[in-house]
Amino acid sequence: MRYENGRKDIEREFGPDLEAIHDMCDEMIRFRERIKPLQRKGAIKFGYFHCVLADNRWKRFSNDVRAIQREVEFGVLGRNERAIPQIISL
């Protein structure tokens, strides 16, 4: 897309949606933080955490989400200006 369109055209078309994309990715990362206490209390069966939310998979998944956020932002704006939230170790 960058080869066929100018940077300003891409930013004009996709820029307004960039914040919504960031918000969605941030919520994906915060989701685990919100449900982990439920798992500790026994409200969620442990098997639920054998998916992407498992400790051994979560770090890779959340790092991938953050990397993609930065790539999308750079692709749209040509720079990275937003602070990506840090992952809290649970």
Buried (B, 14 or more C-beta within 10 A) or exposed (E): EEEEEEEEEBBEEBEEEBEEBBEEBBEBBEEBEEBBEEBEEEEBEEEEBEEEBBEEEBEEBBEEBBEEBEEBBEBBBEEEEBEBBEBEEE
